[in-house]
Amino acid sequence: MKNSLYILAMFLGLIIISCNANKSIITKNKSTAPKTSDTIKIANKDIEYEVIIIDPGFNTWLNSLAYPRGFYDQSYLETKNQQYINEWNYRFSQPQQYNRDLYEMSIDYDSTINYGYEVNYLIYNYMVYFQNNYRQKLSGRVPFR
């Protein structure tokens, strides 16, 4: 139980999305210590946004089970992300109904901002991973991989 609370506490770490632009830099946090979680950080200092995804197994899942980059177009990813994030934020706002350990923070995602393909690809795939891994259904049919 303590381990699962730790995993959930690490879940999604920080998500801060603001300003507008369409370029991103991706770095993967690696260390020589034993890996206890996967961290994927997408950042662009020019437009002052940052997405950090911290969830054990996500990076492995992304590299082994997710459809490759280019499988979906950016428009599809943006549409699905907006649906998933709207439901996510609704659940965050209803802590008496939804587990606060799963929905720790709201996600600031503005559909009028072009975050670029990579940001949308990683957010979409995290949402698919989250729904499958934590047995949640945010919107419509949940892709199973």
C-alpha positions in Angstrom: 0.0 0.0 0.0 2.8 2.4 0.9 4.5 1.6 -2.4 1.3 2.3 -4.4 0.8 5.6 -2.5 4.4 6.6 -3.4 3.7 5.7 -7.1 0.5 7.7 -7.1 2.2 10.6 -5.4 4.9 10.7 -8.0 2.2 10.4 -10.7 2.4 13.2 -13.2 4.7 15.2 -10.9 4.3 18.6 -12.4 2.4 19.7 -15.4 2.7 23.3 -16.3 1.7 24.4 -19.7 1.6 28.0 -20.7 2.4 30.5 -23.4 2.3 29.6 -27.1 4.7 28.1 -29.6 5.3 24.8 -31.4 8.8 23.7 -30.6 9.9 21.5 -27.7 13.0 20.0 -26.4 12.8 16.5 -24.8 15.2 15.2 -22.2 15.0 11.9 -20.4 16.2 12.0 -16.9 18.7 9.2 -16.4 20.8 8.4 -13.3 23.2 5.7 -12.3 21.1 4.8 -9.3 18.6 2.0 -9.6 15.5 3.1 -11.5 12.4 3.5 -9.4 10.4 5.6 -11.8 10.5 6.9 -15.3 10.8 10.6 -15.9 10.1 12.3 -19.2 10.5 16.0 -19.3 9.5 18.2 -22.2 10.6 21.8 -21.9 11.2 24.9 -23.9 12.6 27.9 -22.1 11.7 30.3 -24.9 8.0 29.7 -24.3 8.1 29.0 -20.6 6.3 25.7 -20.5 7.2 22.4 -19.0 5.6 19.0 -18.9 7.1 16.4 -16.5 5.7 12.9 -16.5 6.8 10.7 -13.6 5.3 7.3 -13.5 7.0 3.9 -13.1 6.7 2.0 -16.3 5.6 4.7 -18.6 8.8 5.1 -20.4 9.1 1.4 -20.9 5.4 1.3 -22.1 6.0 4.2 -24.4 9.0 2.5 -26.1 7.4 -0.9 -26.3 3.6 -0.6 -26.7 2.7 2.8 -27.9 2.1 3.4 -31.6 5.1 5.1 -33.1 5.4 8.8 -33.7 3.6 9.7 -36.9 0.9 7.1 -36.5 -1.6 9.8 -35.5 -1.6 13.3 -36.9 -1.3 16.3 -34.6 -5.0 17.2 -35.0 -6.1 13.8 -33.8 -3.8 14.0 -30.8 -5.0 17.5 -29.9 -8.6 16.5 -30.1 -8.1 13.4 -27.9 -6.0 15.3 -25.4 -8.6 18.0 -25.0 -11.3 15.3 -24.3 -9.1 13.4 -21.9 -7.8 16.5 -20.1 -11.4 18.0 -19.7 -12.5 14.8 -18.0 -9.3 14.6 -16.0 -9.9 18.2 -14.7 -13.5 17.4 -13.9 -12.4 14.5 -11.8 -9.8 16.6 -10.1 -12.5 19.1 -9.2 -14.6 16.3 -7.6 -12.4 14.8 -4.9 -15.4 13.4 -3.0 -16.2 11.3 -6.0 -12.8 10.5 -7.6 -9.6 9.3 -5.9 -7.4 12.3 -5.2 -4.4 9.9 -5.3 -5.1 9.4 -9.0 -6.1 13.0 -9.9 -3.6 15.0 -7.8 -3.6 18.2 -9.9 -5.4 19.9 -12.7 -3.8 20.1 -16.1 -3.6 23.5 -17.8 -4.0 22.6 -21.5 -5.2 25.4 -23.9 -6.5 24.1 -27.2 -5.8 27.4 -28.8 -2.0 27.0 -28.3 0.1 24.9 -30.7 2.2 22.8 -28.4 3.7 20.9 -31.3 3.5 17.2 -32.2 5.9 15.9 -29.5 4.1 17.4 -26.6 0.7 16.2 -27.8 2.1 12.7 -28.6 3.5 12.3 -25.1 0.4 13.6 -23.3 -1.9 11.4 -25.4 0.2 8.4 -24.8 0.4 9.1 -21.1 -3.4 9.4 -21.0 -3.7 6.0 -22.7 -1.1 4.5 -20.4 -2.9 6.0 -17.3 -6.3 4.7 -18.4 -5.0 1.1 -19.0 -2.7 1.0 -16.0 -5.1 2.5 -13.4 -8.3 1.0 -15.0 -9.8 4.4 -15.6 -12.0 5.5 -18.6 -11.7 9.2 -19.3 -13.5 9.5 -22.6 -14.9 7.2 -25.3 -13.1 4.0 -26.2 -9.9 3.4 -24.3 -7.1 2.2 -26.7 -5.8 -1.0 -25.2 -2.1 -1.7 -25.6 
